[in-house]
Amino acid sequence: MKSQKAKPKIYVRKARSSDREAVFKFCEKTWSWGDYIPKVWDKWLREKNGRVFVATINGVPVGISHLSMDKPHEVWLSAARTDPNYRRIGVATAITKKCLEYAKRKGAKIARLVTESDNTAAQTMLQKLGFKPIAEFAETVTENVTEEKSKNSKWARENETEAIWNYLQTSETYLKAAGLYTVLFHWFSLEKQDLKRFVEQRKAIVHKNKKGEVNGLLLIEDATAREWHKNTMQTCYIDGDYDAVLDMIKFLKSQCYDLGVKRIYGFTCNHKPVTTALEKLDFKPPDSIEIVYERKI
Ligand SMILES: CC(C)(COP(=O)(O)OP(=O)(O)OC[C@H]1O[C@@H](n2cnc3c(N)ncnc32)[C@H](O)[C@@H]1OP(=O)(O)O)[C@@H](O)C(=O)NCCC(=O)NCCS
């Protein structure tokens, strides 16, 4: 039975650097391994397109959440944390509402975030706030970075961008992925200008069929090497049937082998032809699935 005690008043405000100690303290045991908040706190407080909100009760910080305005129309929410001693009294709900209000004022039309399939607390809270699950993703990983022979995959050229974009418009995977790609644990809408950037930066691998038509796409990033572990790479988006994906991953593995990359994080939409191809090439599947939620604001 729920407590009948009067709920304490919750205030939500912009985080200050003086909140640091209290926040780090209640985040100490968020997960069995701890939390990443101390690693990103200083950076987040300096961000121009981001903001950390803090909830206080009697002046003491009891919860946080972070947002970043990725594109003028979309906001990404992350790091909802409530002090374990103050849970189930509306702290995270109050902070999330504040984040949505703030983002709306800044012009955002869509809010998104990710949570793990086994996080019932977060999912129940999100659904109460009107968020809907829109896509599932899997973070697979391999340290078996080998030289492989691929047949029909190569780095996409700038003059192929239009053909790739047209391919995406009728792709089942793009639809299933809700048109999103990942960098680290952050999902963005994959628009034409993003595709163009990946191609220009030589971070897009394309697969073609016998007729020379595009039938597969793989986008990559080395942000994991900067932010997580050196000598790593991640896939941001994978699209194609089993054979196309297998061939593109072989191409990627060989490129990584030449570059001395030791680990590849295979982020993908949870789509069978793609996940099966990754497993075939020794990518370890995750224990839980990432679910991206979305809400119009
Ligand atoms: C998820 C989390 C942020 C929720 O914080 P909170 O301040 O307790 O959430 P709220 O009090 O606003 O909860 C709102 C509603 O969500 C649901 N909810 C929250 N925690 C729940 C739980 N443990 N089990 C089931 N439902 C839960 C309830 O429906 C709740 O309303 P109710 O208490 O009136 O029934 C908190 O549990 C937490 O810090 N967890 C660890 C970090 C984490 O998982 N972050 C989310 C990453 S996406």
The ligand as an ORCA input file, in Angstrom:
! r2SCAN-3c Opt
* xyz 0 1
  C      13.445      5.662    -13.031
  C      13.568      6.715    -11.926
  C      14.303      7.917    -12.502
  C      12.147      7.102    -11.495
  O      12.273      8.140    -10.560
  P      11.134      8.550     -9.505
  O      11.434      9.922     -9.042
  O      11.002      7.504     -8.485
  O       9.826      8.535    -10.441
  P       8.394      9.164    -10.114
  O       8.166      9.228     -8.646
  O       8.230     10.414    -10.885
  O       7.471      8.017    -10.718
  C       6.391      8.268    -11.580
  C       5.685      6.966    -11.869
  O       6.546      6.038    -12.515
  C       6.263      4.705    -12.064
  N       7.402      4.144    -11.327
  C       8.456      4.797    -10.816
  N       9.275      3.919    -10.213
  C       8.711      2.718    -10.331
  C       9.088      1.408     -9.916
  N      10.221      1.183     -9.239
  N       8.277      0.382    -10.231
  C       7.142      0.579    -10.915
  N       6.720      1.805    -11.337
  C       7.501      2.844    -11.046
  C       5.065      4.823    -11.158
  O       3.911      4.665    -11.951
  C       5.209      6.228    -10.648
  O       3.987      6.765    -10.209
  P       3.390      6.332     -8.753
  O       4.516      6.389     -7.791
  O       2.344      7.374     -8.527
  O       2.849      4.961     -8.934
  C      14.315      6.147    -10.686
  O      13.757      4.904    -10.323
  C      15.806      6.002    -10.878
  O      16.599      6.911    -10.613
  N      16.237      4.804    -11.344
  C      17.628      4.527    -11.621
  C      18.103      5.249    -12.868
  C      17.226      4.980    -14.065
  O      16.740      3.881    -14.313
  N      17.019      6.038    -14.867
  C      16.225      5.998    -16.053
  C      17.099      5.762    -17.212
  S      16.118      5.886    -18.687
*
